[in-house]
Amino acid sequence: MEFRHWKKLSHKEQDAIITLALKNNIDYEDKMSLGIPVSKLDPNVFYEQASFLKEAPLLRTYLQNPNHIGCHTLGSSEPFFNGTQQLEEEVIELISVDILKAKSKSCDGYIAAGGTEANIQAAWIYRNYFMEACDARIEEIALLSSDDTHYSVTKAANLLNLQSVSVAVDEETRKIHPELLDAAIVHSKKAGIKYFIVISNMATTMFGSVDDPDLYAGMLAKNEVAYKIHIDGAFGGFIFPVSCPENNVNFSNPNVSSITLDAHKMLQAPYGTGVFIARKGLMQYACTAAAKYVSGMDFTLSGSRSGANAIAVWMILFTYGPHGWFEKISKLLYRTAWLCKQLDKLSIKYYRHPNLNIVAIRAQHIPAAIANEYGMVPDSHTEAPKWYKVVVMDHVEIDYLQGFIKALGKAL
Ligand SMILES: Cc1ncc(COP(=O)(O)O)c(C=O)c1O
């Protein structure tokens, strides 16, 4: 695989680039800015003379507190924070091209509050697109997804006043039943739905299962309805493209219009680092024309947002580089495979996608005390759980998993 933008940079190299970017933002000591309700973090509270700050470009960014309001891959932006906004633009292009296989400069995007916001941004864009470009009435538009989809899609339906259609998945394989998908589309069409906004998963929250966007596309085309497909890669976006590079959940697939990723999950970035990326020509449908005081207007759900979050994502990707990141993901997948092997030996039933680091174990094998002790997450806190999941993150080492397996063996 070739990488156009993604490479490893030393801490010194990163520091030099971020220092220059901060210099290109407004310097409140040097230049007056009478009109913006912004300043650096309050120096009475956030001490700026600490010696370690010299070595810590991210902390210096937090102190300077750049506002990245708007979308920097599109038109102009607030000039006060041009330096760090350029690094956000760079990181969006890197993720689009080197991770999600988009053509150069073919996408827009921004660092959102999280996966929830990025999914809602997608639904918002497509609702407006169908209403503005296709003359759709709101009651003719529905969100379409699977039963394993994250609840942010229910939030999007509620906020945007859209109907929500959910399709059952197979209990064992977690794959969408094609005949049930067909039936759901036929039924919705009879009820007056003509436009579908699909949220297709690149790793579901509970199982790590990956939907096939081409199944949705084929079924919707067969039923002669209009659709747009968004990929929810909040969990899998920084894993699946690396562990399974030949996939159809990226921009090389013409059926895919936009993608969510979450840097504050696998990338271990600070919270507030969701990523929304869409093909060019779509962000405009979320333009708020009333945002007249914002230079370049606002195409995002967020409004003001911290530029430090974009710098954090930038730093993580350039610290690892593509090969370092591949090694990290491979290590997590090795541990996941180890866990599955031990579960097999104990004849414990579970679901695992071979390219992901989630193991969902049937609840019947997990005594509540073990679930509690090992911090497992159930599929439901309101009903009797059917599944408990283990997410093999950086801190979930085999030594720790060994204790878990031993406890499970004893309980059996
Ligand atoms: C698949 C998926 N989508 C969306 C989200 C929502 O992400 P956030 O909590 O960052 O808003 C999550 C969170 O777990 C998720 O797993």
The ligand as a Tripos MOL2 file, in Angstrom:
@<TRIPOS>MOLECULE
LIG
   16    16     1     0     0
SMALL
NO_CHARGES

@<TRIPOS>ATOM
      1 C1        -20.4640    2.2800   16.1420 C.3       1 LIG1
      2 C2        -20.5640    3.5140   16.9800 C.ar      1 LIG1
      3 N1        -21.1130    4.6180   16.4490 N.ar      1 LIG1
      4 C3        -21.2210    5.7600   17.1460 C.ar      1 LIG1
      5 C4        -20.7840    5.8280   18.4530 C.ar      1 LIG1
      6 C5        -20.9270    7.1120   19.2200 C.3       1 LIG1
      7 O1        -19.6940    7.6650   19.4710 O.3       1 LIG1
      8 P1        -19.4780    8.8310   20.5600 P.3       1 LIG1
      9 O2        -19.7280    8.2190   21.8990 O.co2     1 LIG1
     10 O3        -18.0720    9.2380   20.2940 O.co2     1 LIG1
     11 O4        -20.4360    9.9110   20.2620 O.co2     1 LIG1
     12 C6        -20.2210    4.7000   19.0590 C.ar      1 LIG1
     13 C7        -19.7750    4.7310   20.4460 C.2       1 LIG1
     14 O5        -19.5160    3.7540   21.0870 O.2       1 LIG1
     15 C8        -20.0980    3.5050   18.2910 C.ar      1 LIG1
     16 O6        -19.5670    2.4020   18.8070 O.3       1 LIG1
@<TRIPOS>BOND
     1     1     2 1
     2     2     3 ar
     3     2    15 ar
     4     3     4 ar
     5     4     5 ar
     6     5     6 1
     7     5    12 ar
     8     6     7 1
     9     7     8 1
    10     8     9 2
    11     8    10 1
    12     8    11 1
    13    12    13 1
    14    12    15 ar
    15    13    14 2
    16    15    16 1
@<TRIPOS>SUBSTRUCTURE
     1 LIG1         1 GROUP 0 **** ****
